[in-house]
Amino acid sequence: MNDAKGTYSCSSELNPPPFNEFGEYGAHNLCDKDFSTAWVEGVEGNGIGESINIGIGNELKDYIFFVNG
């Protein structure tokens, strides 16, 4: 989302990060346009049931990119 101007939230996030030199893994990374950051869920197991929510306001986007790392 190159020009995301909305809200974002997640069901959980990894805290504290296991590798402090790489920064935090919170929902704020969802729309920062930086491929070196990520949101990482923070529950035990494989993350089934975890979610992200992105509100983009009243403007319908032509496309949305998700990058899996």
mmCIF file of the N, C-alpha and C atoms, coordinates in Angstrom:
data_MODEL
# 
_entry.id   MODEL 
# 
loop_
_atom_site.group_PDB 
_atom_site.id 
_atom_site.type_symbol 
_atom_site.label_atom_id 
_atom_site.label_alt_id 
_atom_site.label_comp_id 
_atom_site.label_asym_id 
_atom_site.label_entity_id 
_atom_site.label_seq_id 
_atom_site.pdbx_PDB_ins_code 
_atom_site.Cartn_x 
_atom_site.Cartn_y 
_atom_site.Cartn_z 
_atom_site.occupancy 
_atom_site.B_iso_or_equiv 
_atom_site.pdbx_formal_charge 
_atom_site.auth_seq_id 
_atom_site.auth_comp_id 
_atom_site.auth_asym_id 
_atom_site.auth_atom_id 
_atom_site.pdbx_PDB_model_num 
ATOM 1   N N  . MET A 1 1  ? 0.840   -1.178  0.000  1.00 0.00 ? 1  MET A N  1 
ATOM 2   C CA . MET A 1 1  ? 0.000   0.000   0.000  1.00 0.00 ? 1  MET A CA 1 
ATOM 3   C C  . MET A 1 1  ? 0.880   1.235   0.000  1.00 0.00 ? 1  MET A C  1 
ATOM 4   N N  . ASN A 1 2  ? 1.264   1.671   -1.164 1.00 0.00 ? 2  ASN A N  1 
ATOM 5   C CA . ASN A 1 2  ? 2.189   2.790   -1.277 1.00 0.00 ? 2  ASN A CA 1 
ATOM 6   C C  . ASN A 1 2  ? 1.689   4.068   -0.641 1.00 0.00 ? 2  ASN A C  1 
ATOM 7   N N  . ASP A 1 3  ? 0.394   4.322   -0.695 1.00 0.00 ? 3  ASP A N  1 
ATOM 8   C CA . ASP A 1 3  ? -0.106  5.575   -0.164 1.00 0.00 ? 3  ASP A CA 1 
ATOM 9   C C  . ASP A 1 3  ? -1.185  5.342   0.879  1.00 0.00 ? 3  ASP A C  1 
ATOM 10  N N  . ALA A 1 4  ? -0.992  4.348   1.720  1.00 0.00 ? 4  ALA A N  1 
ATOM 11  C CA . ALA A 1 4  ? -1.981  4.025   2.744  1.00 0.00 ? 4  ALA A CA 1 
ATOM 12  C C  . ALA A 1 4  ? -2.116  5.172   3.722  1.00 0.00 ? 4  ALA A C  1 
ATOM 13  N N  . LYS A 1 5  ? -3.329  5.627   3.882  1.00 0.00 ? 5  LYS A N  1 
ATOM 14  C CA . LYS A 1 5  ? -3.627  6.674   4.856  1.00 0.00 ? 5  LYS A CA 1 
ATOM 15  C C  . LYS A 1 5  ? -4.824  6.196   5.647  1.00 0.00 ? 5  LYS A C  1 
ATOM 16  N N  . GLY A 1 6  ? -4.615  5.251   6.485  1.00 0.00 ? 6  GLY A N  1 
ATOM 17  C CA . GLY A 1 6  ? -5.723  4.683   7.219  1.00 0.00 ? 6  GLY A CA 1 
ATOM 18  C C  . GLY A 1 6  ? -5.288  4.197   8.576  1.00 0.00 ? 6  GLY A C  1 
ATOM 19  N N  . THR A 1 7  ? -6.049  3.253   9.069  1.00 0.00 ? 7  THR A N  1 
ATOM 20  C CA . THR A 1 7  ? -5.755  2.684   10.368 1.00 0.00 ? 7  THR A CA 1 
ATOM 21  C C  . THR A 1 7  ? -5.381  1.223   10.200 1.00 0.00 ? 7  THR A C  1 
ATOM 22  N N  . TYR A 1 8  ? -4.676  0.694   11.145 1.00 0.00 ? 8  TYR A N  1 
ATOM 23  C CA . TYR A 1 8  ? -4.276  -0.698  11.101 1.00 0.00 ? 8  TYR A CA 1 
ATOM 24  C C  . TYR A 1 8  ? -4.223  -1.238  12.520 1.00 0.00 ? 8  TYR A C  1 
ATOM 25  N N  . SER A 1 9  ? -4.546  -2.490  12.650 1.00 0.00 ? 9  SER A N  1 
ATOM 26  C CA . SER A 1 9  ? -4.472  -3.150  13.943 1.00 0.00 ? 9  SER A CA 1 
ATOM 27  C C  . SER A 1 9  ? -4.250  -4.640  13.701 1.00 0.00 ? 9  SER A C  1 
ATOM 28  N N  . CYS A 1 10 ? -3.922  -5.350  14.763 1.00 0.00 ? 10 CYS A N  1 
ATOM 29  C CA . CYS A 1 10 ? -3.687  -6.781  14.638 1.00 0.00 ? 10 CYS A CA 1 
ATOM 30  C C  . CYS A 1 10 ? -4.175  -7.472  15.896 1.00 0.00 ? 10 CYS A C  1 
ATOM 31  N N  . SER A 1 11 ? -4.387  -8.766  15.779 1.00 0.00 ? 11 SER A N  1 
ATOM 32  C CA . SER A 1 11 ? -4.883  -9.540  16.906 1.00 0.00 ? 11 SER A CA 1 
ATOM 33  C C  . SER A 1 11 ? -3.803  -9.783  17.963 1.00 0.00 ? 11 SER A C  1 
ATOM 34  N N  . SER A 1 12 ? -2.548  -9.820  17.550 1.00 0.00 ? 12 SER A N  1 
ATOM 35  C CA . SER A 1 12 ? -1.423  -9.963  18.480 1.00 0.00 ? 12 SER A CA 1 
ATOM 36  C C  . SER A 1 12 ? -0.152  -9.555  17.754 1.00 0.00 ? 12 SER A C  1 
ATOM 37  N N  . GLU A 1 13 ? 0.900   -9.335  18.504 1.00 0.00 ? 13 GLU A N  1 
ATOM 38  C CA . GLU A 1 13 ? 2.204   -9.058  17.891 1.00 0.00 ? 13 GLU A CA 1 
ATOM 39  C C  . GLU A 1 13 ? 3.310   -9.609  18.771 1.00 0.00 ? 13 GLU A C  1 
ATOM 40  N N  . LEU A 1 14 ? 4.402   -9.973  18.139 1.00 0.00 ? 14 LEU A N  1 
ATOM 41  C CA . LEU A 1 14 ? 5.543   -10.544 18.847 1.00 0.00 ? 14 LEU A CA 1 
ATOM 42  C C  . LEU A 1 14 ? 6.196   -9.469  19.704 1.00 0.00 ? 14 LEU A C  1 
ATOM 43  N N  . ASN A 1 15 ? 6.206   -9.719  21.011 1.00 0.00 ? 15 ASN A N  1 
ATOM 44  C CA . ASN A 1 15 ? 6.755   -8.737  21.932 1.00 0.00 ? 15 ASN A CA 1 
ATOM 45  C C  . ASN A 1 15 ? 7.268   -9.471  23.163 1.00 0.00 ? 15 ASN A C  1 
ATOM 46  N N  . PRO A 1 16 ? 8.473   -9.263  23.620 1.00 0.00 ? 16 PRO A N  1 
ATOM 47  C CA . PRO A 1 16 ? 9.504   -8.438  22.996 1.00 0.00 ? 16 PRO A CA 1 
ATOM 48  C C  . PRO A 1 16 ? 10.116  -9.150  21.802 1.00 0.00 ? 16 PRO A C  1 
ATOM 49  N N  . PRO A 1 17 ? 10.659  -8.378  20.882 1.00 0.00 ? 17 PRO A N  1 
ATOM 50  C CA . PRO A 1 17 ? 11.266  -9.002  19.710 1.00 0.00 ? 17 PRO A CA 1 
ATOM 51  C C  . PRO A 1 17 ? 12.486  -9.838  20.098 1.00 0.00 ? 17 PRO A C  1 
ATOM 52  N N  . PRO A 1 18 ? 12.642  -11.008 19.469 1.00 0.00 ? 18 PRO A N  1 
ATOM 53  C CA . PRO A 1 18 ? 13.777  -11.867 19.807 1.00 0.00 ? 18 PRO A CA 1 
ATOM 54  C C  . PRO A 1 18 ? 15.109  -11.329 19.296 1.00 0.00 ? 18 PRO A C  1 
ATOM 55  N N  . PHE A 1 19 ? 15.059  -10.466 18.306 1.00 0.00 ? 19 PHE A N  1 
ATOM 56  C CA . PHE A 1 19 ? 16.275  -9.901  17.730 1.00 0.00 ? 19 PHE A CA 1 
ATOM 57  C C  . PHE A 1 19 ? 16.162  -8.381  17.772 1.00 0.00 ? 19 PHE A C  1 
ATOM 58  N N  . ASN A 1 20 ? 16.535  -7.770  18.860 1.00 0.00 ? 20 ASN A N  1 
ATOM 59  C CA . ASN A 1 20 ? 16.323  -6.336  19.062 1.00 0.00 ? 20 ASN A CA 1 
ATOM 60  C C  . ASN A 1 20 ? 16.940  -5.465  17.989 1.00 0.00 ? 20 ASN A C  1 
ATOM 61  N N  . GLU A 1 21 ? 18.015  -5.920  17.359 1.00 0.00 ? 21 GLU A N  1 
ATOM 62  C CA . GLU A 1 21 ? 18.662  -5.092  16.343 1.00 0.00 ? 21 GLU A CA 1 
ATOM 63  C C  . GLU A 1 21 ? 17.785  -4.903  15.107 1.00 0.00 ? 21 GLU A C  1 
ATOM 64  N N  . PHE A 1 22 ? 16.766  -5.744  14.939 1.00 0.00 ? 22 PHE A N  1 
ATOM 65  C CA . PHE A 1 22 ? 15.877  -5.621  13.785 1.00 0.00 ? 22 PHE A CA 1 
ATOM 66  C C  . PHE A 1 22 ? 14.632  -4.805  14.089 1.00 0.00 ? 22 PHE A C  1 
ATOM 67  N N  . GLY A 1 23 ? 14.418  -4.422  15.319 1.00 0.00 ? 23 GLY A N  1 
ATOM 68  C CA . GLY A 1 23 ? 13.265  -3.598  15.667 1.00 0.00 ? 23 GLY A CA 1 
ATOM 69  C C  . GLY A 1 23 ? 12.064  -4.400  16.104 1.00 0.00 ? 23 GLY A C  1 
ATOM 70  N N  . GLU A 1 24 ? 10.942  -3.710  16.212 1.00 0.00 ? 24 GLU A N  1 
ATOM 71  C CA . GLU A 1 24 ? 9.705   -4.319  16.680 1.00 0.00 ? 24 GLU A CA 1 
ATOM 72  C C  . GLU A 1 24 ? 8.931   -4.938  15.519 1.00 0.00 ? 24 GLU A C  1 
ATOM 73  N N  . TYR A 1 25 ? 7.978   -5.788  15.856 1.00 0.00 ? 25 TYR A N  1 
ATOM 74  C CA . TYR A 1 25 ? 7.189   -6.499  14.845 1.00 0.00 ? 25 TYR A CA 1 
ATOM 75  C C  . TYR A 1 25 ? 5.709   -6.147  14.947 1.00 0.00 ? 25 TYR A C  1 
ATOM 76  N N  . GLY A 1 26 ? 5.386   -4.920  15.274 1.00 0.00 ? 26 GLY A N  1 
ATOM 77  C CA . GLY A 1 26 ? 4.006   -4.513  15.504 1.00 0.00 ? 26 GLY A CA 1 
ATOM 78  C C  . GLY A 1 26 ? 3.236   -4.144  14.248 1.00 0.00 ? 26 GLY A C  1 
ATOM 79  N N  . ALA A 1 27 ? 1.966   -3.840  14.450 1.00 0.00 ? 27 ALA A N  1 
ATOM 80  C CA . ALA A 1 27 ? 1.069   -3.482  13.349 1.00 0.00 ? 27 ALA A CA 1 
ATOM 81  C C  . ALA A 1 27 ? 1.523   -2.221  12.627 1.00 0.00 ? 27 ALA A C  1 
ATOM 82  N N  . HIS A 1 28 ? 2.295   -1.372  13.276 1.00 0.00 ? 28 HIS A N  1 
ATOM 83  C CA . HIS A 1 28 ? 2.774   -0.145  12.623 1.00 0.00 ? 28 HIS A CA 1 
ATOM 84  C C  . HIS A 1 28 ? 3.648   -0.455  11.408 1.00 0.00 ? 28 HIS A C  1 
ATOM 85  N N  . ASN A 1 29 ? 4.167   -1.675  11.312 1.00 0.00 ? 29 ASN A N  1 
ATOM 86  C CA . ASN A 1 29 ? 4.988   -2.066  10.158 1.00 0.00 ? 29 ASN A CA 1 
ATOM 87  C C  . ASN A 1 29 ? 4.157   -2.441  8.929  1.00 0.00 ? 29 ASN A C  1 
ATOM 88  N N  . LEU A 1 30 ? 2.848   -2.575  9.077  1.00 0.00 ? 30 LEU A N  1 
ATOM 89  C CA . LEU A 1 30 ? 2.008   -3.034  7.970  1.00 0.00 ? 30 LEU A CA 1 
ATOM 90  C C  . LEU A 1 30 ? 2.007   -2.084  6.780  1.00 0.00 ? 30 LEU A C  1 
ATOM 91  N N  . CYS A 1 31 ? 2.104   -0.816  7.021  1.00 0.00 ? 31 CYS A N  1 
ATOM 92  C CA . CYS A 1 31 ? 1.969   0.170   5.941  1.00 0.00 ? 31 CYS A CA 1 
ATOM 93  C C  . CYS A 1 31 ? 3.148   1.127   5.865  1.00 0.00 ? 31 CYS A C  1 
ATOM 94  N N  . ASP A 1 32 ? 4.326   0.681   6.269  1.00 0.00 ? 32 ASP A N  1 
ATOM 95  C CA . ASP A 1 32 ? 5.467   1.599   6.307  1.00 0.00 ? 32 ASP A CA 1 
ATOM 96  C C  . ASP A 1 32 ? 6.307   1.597   5.029  1.00 0.00 ? 32 ASP A C  1 
ATOM 97  N N  . LYS A 1 33 ? 5.931   0.798   4.025  1.00 0.00 ? 33 LYS A N  1 
ATOM 98  C CA . LYS A 1 33 ? 6.631   0.751   2.739  1.00 0.00 ? 33 LYS A CA 1 
ATOM 99  C C  . LYS A 1 33 ? 8.087   0.310   2.867  1.00 0.00 ? 33 LYS A C  1 
ATOM 100 N N  . ASP A 1 34 ? 8.419   -0.418  3.914  1.00 0.00 ? 34 ASP A N  1 
ATOM 101 C CA . ASP A 1 34 ? 9.789   -0.852  4.164  1.00 0.00 ? 34 ASP A CA 1 
ATOM 102 C C  . ASP A 1 34 ? 9.833   -2.377  4.152  1.00 0.00 ? 34 ASP A C  1 
ATOM 103 N N  . PHE A 1 35 ? 10.473  -2.978  3.143  1.00 0.00 ? 35 PHE A N  1 
ATOM 104 C CA . PHE A 1 35 ? 10.526  -4.429  3.029  1.00 0.00 ? 35 PHE A CA 1 
ATOM 105 C C  . PHE A 1 35 ? 11.395  -5.079  4.101  1.00 0.00 ? 35 PHE A C  1 
ATOM 106 N N  . SER A 1 36 ? 12.116  -4.293  4.886  1.00 0.00 ? 36 SER A N  1 
ATOM 107 C CA . SER A 1 36 ? 12.942  -4.882  5.937  1.00 0.00 ? 36 SER A CA 1 
ATOM 108 C C  . SER A 1 36 ? 12.196  -4.980  7.272  1.00 0.00 ? 36 SER A C  1 
ATOM 109 N N  . THR A 1 37 ? 10.940  -4.522  7.334  1.00 0.00 ? 37 THR A N  1 
ATOM 110 C CA . THR A 1 37 ? 10.145  -4.623  8.551  1.00 0.00 ? 37 THR A CA 1 
ATOM 111 C C  . THR A 1 37 ? 8.994   -5.599  8.325  1.00 0.00 ? 37 THR A C  1 
ATOM 112 N N  . ALA A 1 38 ? 8.364   -6.017  9.419  1.00 0.00 ? 38 ALA A N  1 
ATOM 113 C CA . ALA A 1 38 ? 7.277   -6.990  9.301  1.00 0.00 ? 38 ALA A CA 1 
ATOM 114 C C  . ALA A 1 38 ? 6.363   -6.928  10.508 1.00 0.00 ? 38 ALA A C  1 
ATOM 115 N N  . TRP A 1 39 ? 5.127   -7.390  10.315 1.00 0.00 ? 39 TRP A N  1 
ATOM 116 C CA . TRP A 1 39 ? 4.264   -7.717  11.436 1.00 0.00 ? 39 TRP A CA 1 
ATOM 117 C C  . TRP A 1 39 ? 4.436   -9.202  11.682 1.00 0.00 ? 39 TRP A C  1 
ATOM 118 N N  . VAL A 1 40 ? 4.604   -9.591  12.939 1.00 0.00 ? 40 VAL A N  1 
ATOM 119 C CA . VAL A 1 40 ? 4.724   -10.997 13.309 1.00 0.00 ? 40 VAL A CA 1 
ATOM 120 C C  . VAL A 1 40 ? 3.735   -11.255 14.432 1.00 0.00 ? 40 VAL A C  1 
ATOM 121 N N  . GLU A 1 41 ? 2.894   -12.263 14.257 1.00 0.00 ? 41 GLU A N  1 
ATOM 122 C CA . GLU A 1 41 ? 1.927   -12.592 15.304 1.00 0.00 ? 41 GLU A CA 1 
ATOM 123 C C  . GLU A 1 41 ? 2.658   -13.052 16.552 1.00 0.00 ? 41 GLU A C  1 
ATOM 124 N N  . GLY A 1 42 ? 1.989   -12.940 17.700 1.00 0.00 ? 42 GLY A N  1 
ATOM 125 C CA . GLY A 1 42 ? 2.683   -13.196 18.946 1.00 0.00 ? 42 GLY A CA 1 
ATOM 126 C C  . GLY A 1 42 ? 2.045   -14.234 19.838 1.00 0.00 ? 42 GLY A C  1 
ATOM 127 N N  . VAL A 1 43 ? 1.433   -15.260 19.250 1.00 0.00 ? 43 VAL A N  1 
ATOM 128 C CA . VAL A 1 43 ? 0.859   -16.318 20.067 1.00 0.00 ? 43 VAL A CA 1 
ATOM 129 C C  . VAL A 1 43 ? 1.652   -17.601 19.871 1.00 0.00 ? 43 VAL A C  1 
ATOM 130 N N  . GLU A 1 44 ? 1.529   -18.507 20.814 1.00 0.00 ? 44 GLU A N  1 
ATOM 131 C CA . GLU A 1 44 ? 2.203   -19.794 20.665 1.00 0.00 ? 44 GLU A CA 1 
ATOM 132 C C  . GLU A 1 44 ? 1.566   -20.578 19.533 1.00 0.00 ? 44 GLU A C  1 
ATOM 133 N N  . GLY A 1 45 ? 2.360   -21.388 18.882 1.00 0.00 ? 45 GLY A N  1 
ATOM 134 C CA . GLY A 1 45 ? 1.842   -22.210 17.796 1.00 0.00 ? 45 GLY A CA 1 
ATOM 135 C C  . GLY A 1 45 ? 2.107   -21.581 16.446 1.00 0.00 ? 45 GLY A C  1 
ATOM 136 N N  . ASN A 1 46 ? 1.277   -21.955 15.461 1.00 0.00 ? 46 ASN A N  1 
ATOM 137 C CA . ASN A 1 46 ? 1.542   -21.537 14.084 1.00 0.00 ? 46 ASN A CA 1 
ATOM 138 C C  . ASN A 1 46 ? 0.719   -20.338 13.628 1.00 0.00 ? 46 ASN A C  1 
ATOM 139 N N  . GLY A 1 47 ? 0.016   -19.673 14.508 1.00 0.00 ? 47 GLY A N  1 
ATOM 140 C CA . GLY A 1 47 ? -0.663  -18.431 14.160 1.00 0.00 ? 47 GLY A CA 1 
ATOM 141 C C  . GLY A 1 47 ? -2.044  -18.578 13.561 1.00 0.00 ? 47 GLY A C  1 
ATOM 142 N N  . ILE A 1 48 ? -2.601  -19.774 13.547 1.00 0.00 ? 48 ILE A N  1 
ATOM 143 C CA . ILE A 1 48 ? -3.950  -19.952 13.014 1.00 0.00 ? 48 ILE A CA 1 
ATOM 144 C C  . ILE A 1 48 ? -4.930  -19.119 13.836 1.00 0.00 ? 48 ILE A C  1 
ATOM 145 N N  . GLY A 1 49 ? -5.741  -18.344 13.147 1.00 0.00 ? 49 GLY A N  1 
ATOM 146 C CA . GLY A 1 49 ? -6.729  -17.493 13.811 1.00 0.00 ? 49 GLY A CA 1 
ATOM 147 C C  . GLY A 1 49 ? -6.272  -16.069 14.044 1.00 0.00 ? 49 GLY A C  1 
ATOM 148 N N  . GLU A 1 50 ? -5.003  -15.787 13.846 1.00 0.00 ? 50 GLU A N  1 
ATOM 149 C CA . GLU A 1 50 ? -4.505  -14.421 14.006 1.00 0.00 ? 50 GLU A CA 1 
ATOM 150 C C  . GLU A 1 50 ? -4.912  -13.591 12.789 1.00 0.00 ? 50 GLU A C  1 
ATOM 151 N N  . SER A 1 51 ? -5.009  -12.277 12.967 1.00 0.00 ? 51 SER A N  1 
ATOM 152 C CA . SER A 1 51 ? -5.512  -11.448 11.869 1.00 0.00 ? 51 SER A CA 1 
ATOM 153 C C  . SER A 1 51 ? -4.928  -10.051 11.906 1.00 0.00 ? 51 SER A C  1 
ATOM 154 N N  . ILE A 1 52 ? -5.024  -9.396  10.756 1.00 0.00 ? 52 ILE A N  1 
ATOM 155 C CA . ILE A 1 52 ? -4.704  -7.978  10.640 1.00 0.00 ? 52 ILE A CA 1 
ATOM 156 C C  . ILE A 1 52 ? -5.938  -7.277  10.089 1.00 0.00 ? 52 ILE A C  1 
ATOM 157 N N  . ASN A 1 53 ? -6.098  -6.017  10.447 1.00 0.00 ? 53 ASN A N  1 
ATOM 158 C CA . ASN A 1 53 ? -7.196  -5.192  9.949  1.00 0.00 ? 53 ASN A CA 1 
ATOM 159 C C  . ASN A 1 53 ? -6.605  -3.896  9.431  1.00 0.00 ? 53 ASN A C  1 
ATOM 160 N N  . ILE A 1 54 ? -6.944  -3.543  8.199  1.00 0.00 ? 54 ILE A N  1 
ATOM 161 C CA . ILE A 1 54 ? -6.452  -2.309  7.602  1.00 0.00 ? 54 ILE A CA 1 
ATOM 162 C C  . ILE A 1 54 ? -7.646  -1.504  7.120  1.00 0.00 ? 54 ILE A C  1 
ATOM 163 N N  . GLY A 1 55 ? -7.802  -0.305  7.637  1.00 0.00 ? 55 GLY A N  1 
ATOM 164 C CA . GLY A 1 55 ? -8.867  0.592   7.188  1.00 0.00 ? 55 GLY A CA 1 
ATOM 165 C C  . GLY A 1 55 ? -8.279  1.627   6.243  1.00 0.00 ? 55 GLY A C  1 
ATOM 166 N N  . ILE A 1 56 ? -8.837  1.728   5.051  1.00 0.00 ? 56 ILE A N  1 
ATOM 167 C CA . ILE A 1 56 ? -8.281  2.649   4.050  1.00 0.00 ? 56 ILE A CA 1 
ATOM 168 C C  . ILE A 1 56 ? -9.201  3.841   3.804  1.00 0.00 ? 56 ILE A C  1 
ATOM 169 N N  . GLY A 1 57 ? -10.166 4.062   4.674  1.00 0.00 ? 57 GLY A N  1 
ATOM 170 C CA . GLY A 1 57 ? -11.047 5.208   4.517  1.00 0.00 ? 57 GLY A CA 1 
ATOM 171 C C  . GLY A 1 57 ? -12.075 4.988   3.420  1.00 0.00 ? 57 GLY A C  1 
ATOM 172 N N  . ASN A 1 58 ? -12.454 6.057   2.761  1.00 0.00 ? 58 ASN A N  1 
ATOM 173 C CA . ASN A 1 58 ? -13.500 6.001   1.747  1.00 0.00 ? 58 ASN A CA 1 
ATOM 174 C C  . ASN A 1 58 ? -12.982 5.782   0.340  1.00 0.00 ? 58 ASN A C  1 
ATOM 175 N N  . GLU A 1 59 ? -11.677 5.689   0.173  1.00 0.00 ? 59 GLU A N  1 
ATOM 176 C CA . GLU A 1 59 ? -11.100 5.556   -1.163 1.00 0.00 ? 59 GLU A CA 1 
ATOM 177 C C  . GLU A 1 59 ? -10.817 4.096   -1.483 1.00 0.00 ? 59 GLU A C  1 
ATOM 178 N N  . LEU A 1 60 ? -11.421 3.589   -2.549 1.00 0.00 ? 60 LEU A N  1 
ATOM 179 C CA . LEU A 1 60 ? -11.189 2.219   -2.980 1.00 0.00 ? 60 LEU A CA 1 
ATOM 180 C C  . LEU A 1 60 ? -9.899  2.155   -3.778 1.00 0.00 ? 60 LEU A C  1 
ATOM 181 N N  . LYS A 1 61 ? -8.976  1.307   -3.357 1.00 0.00 ? 61 LYS A N  1 
ATOM 182 C CA . LYS A 1 61 ? -7.684  1.174   -4.025 1.00 0.00 ? 61 LYS A CA 1 
ATOM 183 C C  . LYS A 1 61 ? -7.797  0.271   -5.240 1.00 0.00 ? 61 LYS A C  1 
ATOM 184 N N  . ASP A 1 62 ? -6.974  0.503   -6.251 1.00 0.00 ? 62 ASP A N  1 
ATOM 185 C CA . ASP A 1 62 ? -6.927  -0.371  -7.422 1.00 0.00 ? 62 ASP A CA 1 
ATOM 186 C C  . ASP A 1 62 ? -6.279  -1.701  -7.096 1.00 0.00 ? 62 ASP A C  1 
ATOM 187 N N  . TYR A 1 63 ? -5.347  -1.687  -6.154 1.00 0.00 ? 63 TYR A N  1 
ATOM 188 C CA . TYR A 1 63 ? -4.654  -2.914  -5.793 1.00 0.00 ? 63 TYR A CA 1 
ATOM 189 C C  . TYR A 1 63 ? -4.045  -2.763  -4.402 1.00 0.00 ? 63 TYR A C  1 
ATOM 190 N N  . ILE A 1 64 ? -3.811  -3.888  -3.759 1.00 0.00 ? 64 ILE A N  1 
ATOM 191 C CA . ILE A 1 64 ? -3.160  -3.959  -2.466 1.00 0.00 ? 64 ILE A CA 1 
ATOM 192 C C  . ILE A 1 64 ? -2.125  -5.058  -2.552 1.00 0.00 ? 64 ILE A C  1 
ATOM 193 N N  . PHE A 1 65 ? -0.904  -4.788  -2.128 1.00 0.00 ? 65 PHE A N  1 
ATOM 194 C CA . PHE A 1 65 ? 0.169   -5.780  -2.156 1.00 0.00 ? 65 PHE A CA 1 
ATOM 195 C C  . PHE A 1 65 ? 0.424   -6.318  -0.754 1.00 0.00 ? 65 PHE A C  1 
ATOM 196 N N  . PHE A 1 66 ? 0.551   -7.621  -0.669 1.00 0.00 ? 66 PHE A N  1 
ATOM 197 C CA . PHE A 1 66 ? 0.990   -8.282  0.548  1.00 0.00 ? 66 PHE A CA 1 
ATOM 198 C C  . PHE A 1 66 ? 2.283   -8.990  0.210  1.00 0.00 ? 66 PHE A C  1 
ATOM 199 N N  . VAL A 1 67 ? 3.295   -8.806  1.044  1.00 0.00 ? 67 VAL A N  1 
ATOM 200 C CA . VAL A 1 67 ? 4.592   -9.439  0.801  1.00 0.00 ? 67 VAL A CA 1 
ATOM 201 C C  . VAL A 1 67 ? 4.853   -10.417 1.940  1.00 0.00 ? 67 VAL A C  1 
ATOM 202 N N  . ASN A 1 68 ? 5.047   -11.658 1.592  1.00 0.00 ? 68 ASN A N  1 
ATOM 203 C CA . ASN A 1 68 ? 5.339   -12.697 2.568  1.00 0.00 ? 68 ASN A CA 1 
ATOM 204 C C  . ASN A 1 68 ? 6.848   -12.814 2.726  1.00 0.00 ? 68 ASN A C  1 
ATOM 205 N N  . GLY A 1 69 ? 7.315   -12.859 3.933  1.00 0.00 ? 69 GLY A N  1 
ATOM 206 C CA . GLY A 1 69 ? 8.741   -12.932 4.152  1.00 0.00 ? 69 GLY A CA 1 
ATOM 207 C C  . GLY A 1 69 ? 9.138   -14.208 4.751  1.00 0.00 ? 69 GLY A C  1 
# 
